[in-house]
Amino acid sequence: MKKINVGLVGFGTIGAGVADILLKKREEWKKTLDIDINLKKIADLDIETDRGVNVPKELLTTNYKEIVDDPEIEIVIELVGGYDFAKKLILESIEMGKNIVTANKALLAVYGKEIFDKAIEKKVDIYYDAAVAGGIPIIKVVKEAMLANNIEKIFGIINGTCNYILTTMKNEGLSFEEALKKAQELGFAEADPTFDIDGIDSAHKLTILASLVYWREVKMEDFITEGIRKITSLDVKFAEELGYTVKLLAIARDREDGIELRVHPTLIPSKSTLASILYEFNAVMIKGNFVDELLLKGKGAGRYPTASAVVSDVIDIARNIINNSVGRVPPYHRGGELKRILPREEIITQYYLRFSSLDKPGVLAKITNILGDVGISIKAVIQKDGELKDGEYVPVVILTHKTKEGIMLKALEKFKELVGDIIESEPQILRVEEDL
């Protein structure tokens, strides 16, 4: 039986979960997998804090070089997060001929191609299933299981913090600020939640997914990224009245004229499956031309869901090593038809517009005339006639039919001219997706 030695760098929440699984399952895997996966060393700057995991003290070190320079260690797990040190660690390990497992979505979104190319050059594996959607094996699905298909679209709820906040706003009637505070108190949101609530975390994950799915390098600056800070209780209520639920979606769509990528709050039909994904859960819906629709749901974060994905990657690499098949599944796809990524102006979708307008005759006509002048047709209107009056102003909500974002941007420029006249401020604008 071959022993595969593993080194773990990063002994925080996820790292402790990984260590716990590796130590507890070692004997079982010897029998079931015929592999001895041995956690040989754990490196972290803090090796004194109790992580709630029973780890032999001789495994712990503050010097990551004890892992990188150990010729017996064949797999290095990087769980430190961030950019500079994590990149240095991974590249040094690859240079030493070690295989890599990482959950570092931010690093791979920015430096993925450089790291992957180095792994291919040095003929080592780098696996990163835990980088997107935690315990949901979405990377493995798109890298392997979906290769027979052209992936027509992806809709992903891939940030548990935002999904928890939006679910709480809807189900408990809380404001954004109240829901965020509750999420922080329960540990679903960080003390500084910027990456989550501004959509950056979801954009990192979409960058990785889209690069795999569309066989090309994708960068975050290639597409729109919007978060949920601007969502109000009014928007949640109006969406519900119109038959929709607000979700932060990562969207990829393969169109004839290019690839549409975006991350933003989205109104989706309340009867849709994705609308039923609640609180901290994640879900990814994929449509392939042969398999049609697949839906994967699970916990996208947390110690053990993410650790489970990390350990699964370790086992895959261990199997590759034993069978002399390292590199069997490349870290990313290369070649194929490189479609262009569509600019923002060419996005096609429906829109939700909420105005705070003067409560007097003729106001709605002026607003709808602007939409008509630029060629946007209206699907529905809600005007509360003073029911929700805020001083002189009342909310007016308009739902449009599909149009190009470039046309909507022209309408928004015209609406600016009405600010201080018949509307209090520029309208709240959210996108709407029906074809889930």
N, C-alpha and C positions, 0 to 999 in steps of 0.2 A: 504493500500500500504506500503510495507516494504522499509525502508530507509537503503541503504548500504553506510556507510561512508568510504571514501577513503583518504589515506595520500600519498602525493607525495614527494619524496626526490630526489632533483636534479632539478633545475629550469633554466637549460641552454636552448639551442636551442630546443631540443626535448621536454624537460619538459614544456617549455612555450607553445608549440603546444598542448601538452596533456591537460594542464590546460585550454587553450582556448576552446578546443572541449568539455571538460567535463562541463564547465560553460555554454557554448552556447546551448548545446543539452539537458541539464537537464530537462527542462520543456517538451520538445518534447518526451523524453523517458518516462516520467511519463504517457503520453497518449498512446504511441505506444508499450512500453515494460511492462507497469504497474510496473515499478521499479523507485524508487527515488535514483539515484546515486549522492551522495553528496560529493563534494571535500571539505573535512573539514580542511585540513592543508597542507601547502607547506613548506618544509624545504630546506634551502640552506645557504651556508656561506655568499653569497652576495644577500641580499634582497633589495638593493638600486638601482641597475642598471635597467634601463627601458628595459623590454623584449618585448615591443610592444604588451602586452596583458593586458587587463583591469581586474586586480585581486584585490578584496577587501583586504586592508592592514591587516585586522585582521586574514587573512588566513596565513600570512607569519611568519616564525620563522627561527632563525639560529640554533635551537636546535632540532636535529632529534629525540631526546628522547620524545619530545612532541607527536610524531607520534607513536613510538614503544610502549610507555607506556600508550597510550590512549586506554582503553578497548572498546570504541565505534567504533574505526577504525578497519574494518575487512579486508581491502585490502591495502597493501603497494606497491607503485610503486617505483622501484629503477631505477633511471636514472643518477646516479653519475659517472658511468663508473669506469674503473680500477679494482684493485684486492682487496687490504686489507680492506679498509673501506666498500666497496660494499659487500664483503663477510660477514664482521662483522654485517652490517646492516641487511642483509637477514637472517642470522642465528639467530640473536636476535629476529627478527620479527617472524620467524617461531616458535621459542621457546615460544613466547607469543601467539601462536595460530593464527597468521595472515596469510592470503593468499598473494601471491607474484606475481607481474607482473614485468618483467625485460626485457631490451633490451641489456643486457651486454654479448655480444658474447665471449669476451676474458675471462671473469670470468667463464662462463659456459663451455668453451672449456677446461679449466684447472681444475676447481673444480666442474664441473657439477654433477658428480655422488655423491659426498659428500653432496652437497646441495639437490639434488633430494631425496636421501635416508632419509635425515632429514625431508623433507616435507612429505614423505610417512609415516615415523614414527609418526609424529605429526598430521597426517590426515588433512593436508591443501593442497591447490592447489598452484602450481607454473606454470605460463604460460609465454612463452617467444617467441611468434611469431615474434616480432620485432627484435629479435637478428640475424636473417638471412634474407637478401634481403629486408629490410625495409618494404615497403607497400605490398610486395608480400606474400600471406599467405601460404608459402611453408611448414612451420612447421605443420600447421593445416592439410594440404594436406597429408603429410607423416604419421602423427600421427593418422589420422582418415579416410580420404577419400580413401587412397590407401591400407588399411589393407587387402582387398581381394586379393591383388596382391603380387607376388614376384617382387621386384623392380630390374630389370636387369641392369639398368645403369642410371646414372645422369650426365648430363653435365650442369655446371652452370657458367654463367657470373655474378658473385656476388660481384664485386667491381666496383662501378661507376667511381671512380677516374681513375683506370687503363683503363676501357673501353673508357672513355673520351680521355685519352692520346693517345691510340692506334687508335681510330677513327680519331682524329685530325692529327696524323702522316700520316695516309693514305689519308684522304680527302684534307688536306691542304699542304702536303709535308713538314711538320715540322720535325725537329730532336726531339729525346726524350726530350732533355733539354728544347727546345723551347715549346714543347707541355705541359710539366710539368709546366713551368712558366705560360703559359696561363691558365691552370687548376687552379693554385693557385690564379691568378688574378681574376678569375670568381667565386672563392669559392668552386670549385669542388675538390680541394686538400688542405690538411693542410699545414701549414708552415713547419712542419716536416712530410713528407709524407711516412716515412719509412715503417710503417705497411701496407700501401696500395701497394706501388710499389715493395716491397720485397715479396709480396704474403702472408704475415702473417695474414692480415685481412681475406682473402679468406680461408686460412687454418683453422682459428678459426671456420668459418661458416661450412666448410666441416666436421670438427670434430663433430660438433653438429648434422648435417644432417646424417652422416654415423652412428653415435651412435644410432640414431632413426631407421634408415632404416635396419641396420644389427643386431639389438638386442644385442648390446654389447658395452662395453666401448672402445672408440677410443681415442688415444692420438696423438698430433701433430707430435711427434717424430716417429710415426708409418709409415709416408709416406713422399714423396718428396715434398718440398715447394720451388719453384723458382719464382722470380718476373720478372719484365719487364725492369729493368735497362739496361740490355745488348742488348735490341732490338734497331737496328739502322734503319735509313732510307733505307739503302740498303736491309735489310731483308724484310721490308715492300714492297719494289718495286719488289724484286725477288719473294716473295710470290704471289703477284698479277700477275706476269708474268706466274707463274705456276698454276694459277687458285685458289689461296687461300687467306684468310684473317687471320691476326694474332689477336688472342684473348687470354686474360688470362682466362684459364678455371680451374674450380674445377671439378674433374672427379672421379666418383665412378662406378665401374663395378663389377658385381657378376659373377665370373668365376667358373667353376667346381672345380678348384684346390684352390680357395680362393678369397679374396676380393682385388681388385686393387683400391688403392686410390692415388691421386696425384693432386698437384696444380702447374701449370706452363704455360708459354706462349705456345700457340698451333696454328699450321696452320690448319684451317678448310676450307672446300670448300666454295668459295665465293657465290655459289648458295644456300647454306644451310640457313635455317631460322635463326640460331644463328648468322650468319655473318651479318644479317640485323639489329641486335641490336646495336644501335649507341649511341655515346656520353655517358651521365651519366646513361642511362637505364641499368637495370639488367634483366636477364632472366634465368629460370631454365627449362631444358628439362628432363622429367622423362619418362622412359619406363617400364611399368609393363607387366607381362605376360598375363593378361586378358584385361586391358584397352588399351594396346599398348602405344602410345606416347601422353604425355601431355606437353604443353608449357605454362609457366606462365611468363608474361612480365610486368614490371612496374618500378617505381622509387625505387631504392634500398636504398636511403638515403634522407635526407632533413627533415625539421621540420614537415610538415604535412603528408607525406607518412608514416614516421616511427611512428609519433604520432597516426595515424589512426590504425596501427597494435596494438599499446599499448592499446588504448581505446577498441578495439575489444576484447582483452584479459580481460580487466576489466569487460566488459559486460558478457562474458562467465562465469567468476567466480561469478559475482553477480547472474546470473541465477542458478548456482550450489548451492549457499548459500540458495536462496529462496526455491529451490526444495530439499534441504537436500541431495544433490548429489555431495558434494565436494569429489574429488578423483575418480570421474567417468571416467575421462580420465587421466591416470597416466602420470607423467612428462617424463618418458622414458620407453621403452620396456625392459622387462627382460625375460630370458629364450630363447628357440629356439636353433637351431643348430649354434654353435659358430664357424664359419669358420675362418681360419687364415687370417691375413692381409698379403698379398704377399710382400716379400722384393723387393727392387728396381730392383735387377737383374732379376726378373721374370716378370717385366712389358713387355707387347708385344705391339708394336706400330711401325709406320713408322717414319723416321727421315729426317730432313732437315739439311744438312751440308754446311757451307759456308767457303771456304778457301781463304786466300790471298796468291796466289802462284806465283812463278816466271813465267814470260811470255816466255817460251821456250819449244821446243819439248820434249816429254817424261814425263813431270811433271804429267799430268793427268793420264797417265798409272800407275805411281808409286802409286798415291793416290787410284785409283780403284783396284789395285792389293792387297792393304792392306785389303780393304773391301771384296774382293773375298776370300782372304786367311782365313778370320775368318768366312766366310759363309754368308755374307750380299749381297743380290742382289740389283742391281740398277734399279730404275724406270725411272729417268730422270736426265739429266745433262745440265747445262747452263755454257758455257765458253765464256767470253766476248771478248777474243782475242785483248786485249789492249783498248777496247772501254771505260772501266772505269779504266784505268791504273793509279796506284798510285805509282810513282817511278818505281821500277823494278817489282812490283807485280800487279796482276790482280785478280779479284774475280772469283772463280769457285764454282758453287753450285751443289750439288748432292742431289737428292731425292731418298730415299731407299724404298724397299718393307718392309713389316712387319718383325720385328725380335725382339728377346729378348734384353732388355737393358743390360744384362750381356755381351752379345756378342758385343754390340756397345761399351761398356766400354773397352773391349779388343782392339778394333780398335782404340779407342782414345789414349790408351797407346802407340800403335805403331806410331800414328801420331805425338806424342811428339818427336820421334826420327828424324822427318823431319824438325822440327822447326830450323830456321837458315840455313837450307840447301836449300830446295825447297819451304817451306812455311814460311811466316813471323811469324806466331804465331799459337797457337792451334786453331782448327776450331770452329766457332760459331755452336752450335748444338741446334736445336729446334725439338720438337716432332710434329707429324702430325696425325690428326684424320680424317678419311674419313666417318666412319659409324655413322653419327649424325642422 
